[in-house]
Amino acid sequence: MKILIFGASGLVGGNMLKFFSQKEDMEVVGTHFSFETKETVPFNTLDLEASTNFDVASFNPDIIINCGALTWVDYCEENIDESYQKTVVSTINTLKIAKKLHAKYLYIGTDYVFDGKKGPYTEDAEVHPLNVYARHKLEAENLVFKHNKEALSLRITNVYGNEIRNKNFVSRLFNLAQSGEHHHLKLPYDQYATPVNAMDIAKAAYLLLKDKKTGIYNIASTDFVNRMQLAQLVLNSVPNHKVTTEPISTNELNPPANRPLMGGLISAKFLAEYPEFKFANVSEFLSEKMK
């Protein structure tokens, strides 16, 4: 089975590339848009005719996974066209490739499609995005199923894990704590989510793709915490750190983009089909990092 991963230099795509590459029954290629790695090849999803693009047609993938999007929520709010291009247009273009090559399509969604009033959410909950990023992610997801009835979407949130740039909140805070430097962080106590390890997303995707599943699946672990609690989990794993935290409301922080406060996802649908699957939690991940 041949798999092509768009956006494989990021957190989710990078973990998928690593996991799928270990499978003997899979041949995997991962692409990068702007951040190059030794494991990825270039592909500009906004310009399908770019001369530097990897030759997707020659590779002829059976499955296309789209991990690419502009995920900086506050930046999206103030750069609407760029958000639309990198999230919606890139999805439209990769869907064109999938259609031409008759490839199955896997999209990476988000819990931000909900308004955060009644979370955590199941797959059939009513969507109501609050910000530009969320609206564009939902528009892209809707386009996926409009043009590819056999597509698969994994909704995720608060992803953490091992990545080259350590951009995710858990890894960044862990490194900050280990640095021994003094830092004071103001963190929201009213933003709840279900953090999930990127490697678990890759493992779940493998099972779903292998079994030719379609539709939307929530992929969430057992942690349900607010941002302040998540930070404490990280800091508690590092002895003698010099990072202090201060709880603050989202209103007081006043970010450019509205946030769904009671967010998060329930993965009961996935676990009903794969009852032996074990999600890692944040504490287990941190324990491994300390080793």
Phi, psi and omega in degrees: 000132181256131181235133174246126181248112172278133182081041185273003176265358178268187186296303182290310181298322180294320178289325176296316179300316180295314184291312182294329180294340179276352183270125183293336182271009184230140170247123191235138171233133176245140180248160171236150179264306181231327180264110184274141172231169179291339184266353187243161177243155184285142169202122179266103183288354176262353178217091185292346181258007180302136186294336182272357183296139172302143182281087183294320183299320179292324177291323175055065184290150173278331183226135173244127178247126181254101177259002185274136176186163172268108190256001178281098193300312181292325177296319178302322183299329184254359180223068191297316182295318179297319177300315181297317181297310188281344179251312184273307183297321178297326177291316177303315183292320179287331173295323177300318180295315180299319180295316181297324184262002181057043182261145173292150186237129176243124181250146177257113182261194186208155175283353179291353175291348179259163184269357176074026178262337186223030181282170358289161193248149169267172185296331186266008178293153180290133182273149178197080183293143185256346185219175184299311180306312182295319180296320180289322177296320179291318178300318179295317180298318178297321178296323179303311184281338175292321186257353182213091187296336182264015183287169180228136176232129176254114176272132185221170176199154176048051183287138175226173178144185180282129176208157185301315186268353181051045183280337185290152188304313183297312181293320179296316181291322177300313179295323178297317180294320181288340182291338182079005181276152177280127176216145176237123185243133172262119187232141182289135177264359186243012175253106183257144179204178180241088182302143180221141179284132182301328179292328175292325176298317179297316180295319178294317179300319180301314180296315182294319179291318180300324181266010175057041179286155178227168177091198185257134175230131170278134177240104185218146180269198186270345179285135171225101190221157170272174186298322179295315179295321178298317178299319180295323176302317181293311185293328178294341181275350184243107180295145171061027176289165182238033179259127176250152182233153179225119179289139182211151179279157177298323177300320179292323178292324177052059179289157179302324183254137174296146180244142169286115189284305179267076184262210180095168187227152175250124185260030183299323180298312180297315183290334175293329180270336179227068188295342181268358179290132180245115175282139171284156173247175185298318181298321179293320178298316180293323177299319178294321179295323179294332178291000000 
